[in-house]
Amino acid sequence: MSNLEQSEVDALLAEAELLATEVSGEPAPNPAPAAAPPASAIPGPPAPLPEKLPVELRRILQLEVPVIVQLAHRTMEMDDVLALNVGSVIEFDKKFDAELELIASDRQIGLGHAVKVGENFGLRITRIGTIYDTIHALGGR
């Protein structure tokens, strides 16, 4: 796959937003900063995409984005960071059983709880936005 310019990605995301609106039947909300998904989002399978997608939209669906599960974060003074050693413990202001953030392309798109999948770690998604919300968050508008 060839590299896309930012303007091409923006145009494809705009087209994907229109498609998501058509598929979901929901009107596109007013643009707002991407934050936590709406609490009213109902978990379940996403609406199916049309079988015949325009070539441009198929290209955007092939893009790979980093998906991260964030446990917690905090700010520390540099001297405290430099004092860290093997065995150091960093305390976070988040309960151990709190929902974890699901992040794609540096934008929160959902929440979930940690689960064990065989010998691996997984995330059981408890809240996630609509297809439109996800596209909007990834588009950075």
C-alpha positions, 0 to 999 in steps of 0.5 A: 500500500502506498503512503497517503498524504495527510490531506488524502487521509482527511478526505477519506475520513470525511467520506467515511464519516458520511458512509458511517452516517448512512450505515448507522442512520444517525445524523452526524453530531456537531464536531466536538473534541474527542473524549470519552465515548458517550455513556449512552453507547450501547455495546454490541456489534457494529452496523455492517458496512455495505458490500461494495465500498468505494476504492478510496474507503477500502484503502482507508480500512487497510490503514493500520493504527496503533491500539493501546490499552492505558492503565493510568498516567501521572506526571512526575518530577524529573528527579523522581523519574531518575531515582526509579530502580528495579523494584520501585513502585509508582502509585496511580490515582486510579482504582485497581478495578477501574475501567481501562482506556482503549486508545487508537491513534492517540484518541480514546475510543472506548473503555473496558476491563482487563481479562485473561485470555489464555496466558495473555492479557485482553480487554473486554470492551464495556463502552465504545462509541458508534462507528461515526464516533470512532471515525471522528475520533481517529480523524482528529477533528 
